[in-house]
Amino acid sequence: MRILGIDPGYAIVGYGVLDYGGGDRFSVVGFGAVTTAHDLDFCTRLKIIYEDITEIIETYQPQEMAIEKLFFNSNEKTAIDVAQARGVTLIPAITRNIPIYEYTPLQVKSSICGYGRAEKNQVQEMVRNMLRLKKIIRPDDTADAVAIAITHGLSLGRRRLERANDLDH
């Protein structure tokens, strides 16, 4: 199963593409970040995000997308802008009928570290270990996207195990 993980934003959109082989078997296909310059008008930034995510999907051909579910308790303007960028990020997957799954930061931290209040550096170190990488993935947005992809793979594994257990009973 090829999974595209996305950490949405409008300055930086992190992405990670992993092949999931069941259990805890992941292989890295690619990762990086879509960046937009702060001096561009907002609509131009959205267009860049759309075009780059479209190209990433065309290049890597993911079977499913996992994206961070937004939660904001302050700065309404930032929340609205990030939500718009997130929507633009989803359109290339929607138009290609790629299933989309959402995960909260708490779910990602719990999945990766076993603790929903884990620090960012703990999550990054666990991702590095799980994928047997020499270095922590940078920037943080890219590391978060890879963690979201791992979370989706692990949740797929749990769902398959639950279905198998249900069939046994």
N, C-alpha and C positions, 0 to 999 in steps of 0.2 A: 504494500500500500504506500503510495507516494503522498506525503502530506506537506502542504504549504502552511507554515505558521506566519502570522502577521501581528506585529505590534503597531497599531495605527497611530498616526499623527499627521501633522502637515509640514513640519520642518524636517522631521526624520520619520520614515516608515521602515521599521525593521522587518526583514523577512528571513525565513529559514526553510529550506526544503530538505526533508528527511525521507528515506525509505524505511518503513517499519516492517520488520519481519516476524512480529509476534514476541510475546514475553517482554524482555527488555532489550531486544535486538534492533538497533537503529544504525543506519549508515547515513553519513552526511552527503548530500548531493550538492548543496550550495547554500550560501547565505550572504547577506549583505544589507545595504540600506538604500532606500530611495531618499534623496535629499532635495530640498527646495530652498532657494536663497530667500532670506528674509526681506530683501528689497523688491521682490517680485509682487505684483498684485495677487490677491488671493485666488482669483479664478485661474490665473496662469499656473499657480502652484497646484491647484486641483487637477488641471489638465496634465501636468507633468506626472503627478501621482498615478492618474488613470492610465496614461500611456506606458509608464514604466511597469506597473503591476500587470498590465496586459502583456507586455513583452516577457515578463518573468513567467507568467502562466503559459504562454506559447512556448517558451524555451524548455521549461521543466515538466510541463504536462501533469500537474498534480491531480490526484483522484479526489482529494478532499482538502478543504481549507479550514484552518482553525484560527480564530481571531480573538483578541482580548475584548471582553465585554467592558464597555465604558462605565465608569463610576466617577462622578465629580460631586464634591460637596462645597465647592467654592467657585470662583471666577466663571461666571456664566458665559462670557464672551469666548473664553478659551474652550469651554465645553462644547459650545455650538460649533466652533471652527473645527475642533477635532472630530465631532460627530459628522460634519459634512465631509471631511477628508476620509473618514471611515466608510461612509456610504460610497464614495467614489472608488475606494479600494475594493469594495464588495462587487461592484457592477461587472467587472470582467469575469468573476467566478459565476455570478448569477446568470449571465448571458450564455455561459458554456455549460450550464446545469451541473456545476461542481457543488456538491453538498458543503454547507458552511456550518461550523460548530463554534459556539462561543464559550469562553472560559473566563471567569473572574480572576483577578490577581490572587485571591485567597485560594482558589482551586488549583492554580498553577503552583503556588508555593507548597501547598499540601501534597500535590502529586509528586513534585520534584524532591522536596526535602522532608516530607512527612509532617510538616509543621506549617500552618497557615500564616504564621507571623514571622517566618524566616526573613532574614535580611537579604538584600539584593546580592551581596557578595557570596552568601551561602548558596543561593540558587545558581549563581554563575559557576561556582566551583563544582557543584553537583552535576551541572550540565557538562562541564569539561570532563569530569570523571566518567559520566555515563556514555559519552561519545568518544572516550579515549583520545582526547585532544591534548596537545602539548601546552596550549595557552588558553586562557579564558577568551571567549569571543567578545570582540569589541565592534562597534560601540554598544552601550547598554541596550539600546532599542533592538539591535540585532540579536543579542544574547536573549532578550525577553521573547523575541519571535521564535527562536529555536526552542526555548523552554515551553512555549505554547504548543509547538508541534509535538514535542515529547509528551506533554500532558495529553494531547489528543490520542496519540498512539497508545499510551498506557490505559486511557479510558476505553479504547477499542478492545484492548486485551481483556480488561475487566468485564466488559459487556459480553464478549465471547465466552468467557469462563462462566459467567452467570447463566447464559443461555444453555451451556453444556450441563451445568448443575441442575437447571430446571428440567432438562430432558431426562436426567438420571432419576428424578423423583417421581 
